Amino acid sequence: MNRLGEERIRRFKRVLKRTREGSRFDTMDSFVQHGDTSVRTHCLHVAQTAYFIAWRFGVKVDEDSLIRGALLHDYFLYDWHEKSWANAIHGYTHPGKALKQAEADFDLNETERDMIKHHMFPLTPFPPRTKEGWLLVLADKVCATGETIGDRLK
């Protein structure tokens, strides 16, 4: 691996460490997202994928915000598989809930807020306003699809 690749790995690990410290990030391991993938693992996959896409296609982004916003995009902290009316519309409502929980635990910047709030576009009516937000939308769809149907394709 070259020096630039090692630097990117260090950056990702540094942002992840800061995100985990003093927060409820690791509690997301208690909740299942897609298939048998935990919400925490899903968020890690999405952050890695978004960061890779930005690097691979040379998209200039705020790398720390891209990583942290992707790590926190599903920071809703509940089991959405339980039967209830609120959970029946989870796909539409969880970005707002994730943003509220993330704002309680972190000092978010505008890019991170935009990413979390709009990551479910087009289910949410307004698209992201940032490149980081669009990368998150793409990475989230790619990872969710793989997690949902991955085992079925084997």
QUIWO-V80362 format. One record per residue. N is the residue number from 1. RES is the residue in one letter. D_FIRST is the distance of its C-alpha to the first C-alpha in Angstrom with 1 decimal. Layout:
<<N	RES	D_FIRST> <N	RES	D_FIRST>>
This chain:
<<1	M	0.0> <2	N	3.8> <3	R	6.7> <4	L	8.2> <5	G	6.2> <6	E	6.8> <7	E	10.2> <8	R	10.9> <9	I	10.5> <10	R	12.7> <11	R	15.1> <12	F	15.5> <13	K	16.3> <14	R	18.6> <15	V	20.5> <16	L	20.8> <17	K	22.2> <18	R	24.6> <19	T	25.7> <20	R	26.4> <21	E	28.4> <22	G	32.1> <23	S	32.0> <24	R	32.8> <25	F	29.3> <26	D	29.0> <27	T	32.5> <28	M	31.2> <29	D	30.2> <30	S	34.0> <31	F	34.3> <32	V	33.4> <33	Q	32.1> <34	H	31.7> <35	G	32.5> <36	D	31.5> <37	T	28.6> <38	S	29.4> <39	V	29.5> <40	R	26.8> <41	T	24.4> <42	H	25.3> <43	C	24.6> <44	L	21.2> <45	H	20.4> <46	V	22.0> <47	A	20.2> <48	Q	16.7> <49	T	18.1> <50	A	19.7> <51	Y	16.7> <52	F	14.7> <53	I	17.7> <54	A	18.2> <55	W	14.7> <56	R	14.9> <57	F	18.5> <58	G	18.3> <59	V	20.9> <60	K	21.6> <61	V	22.3> <62	D	22.9> <63	E	19.7> <64	D	21.3> <65	S	24.3> <66	L	22.5> <67	I	20.7> <68	R	23.9> <69	G	26.3> <70	A	24.4> <71	L	24.4> <72	L	28.1> <73	H	29.3> <74	D	31.1> <75	Y	32.2> <76	F	35.7> <77	L	36.0> <78	Y	38.6> <79	D	38.9> <80	W	39.7> <81	H	40.7> <82	E	43.9> <83	K	46.9> <84	S	48.2> <85	W	49.0> <86	A	46.3> <87	N	43.6> <88	A	45.0> <89	I	43.8> <90	H	40.6> <91	G	38.5> <92	Y	40.6> <93	T	41.0> <94	H	37.9> <95	P	36.1> <96	G	39.0> <97	K	39.0> <98	A	35.3> <99	L	35.7> <100	K	38.7> <101	Q	37.0> <102	A	33.9> <103	E	36.3> <104	A	38.0> <105	D	35.0> <106	F	32.9> <107	D	33.7> <108	L	32.2> <109	N	31.9> <110	E	33.4> <111	T	30.1> <112	E	29.5> <113	R	33.1> <114	D	33.0> <115	M	30.0> <116	I	31.7> <117	K	35.1> <118	H	34.3> <119	H	31.5> <120	M	34.1> <121	F	35.2> <122	P	37.3> <123	L	38.9> <124	T	39.2> <125	P	41.4> <126	F	39.4> <127	P	36.0> <128	P	33.3> <129	R	33.8> <130	T	30.2> <131	K	27.1> <132	E	25.4> <133	G	28.3> <134	W	28.0> <135	L	24.3> <136	L	25.5> <137	V	28.3> <138	L	26.1> <139	A	23.5> <140	D	26.4> <141	K	28.2> <142	V	25.3> <143	C	24.5> <144	A	28.3> <145	T	29.0> <146	G	26.4> <147	E	27.7> <148	T	31.2> <149	I	31.4> <150	G	28.3> <151	D	30.3> <152	R	33.1> <153	L	31.1> <154	K	30.2>>
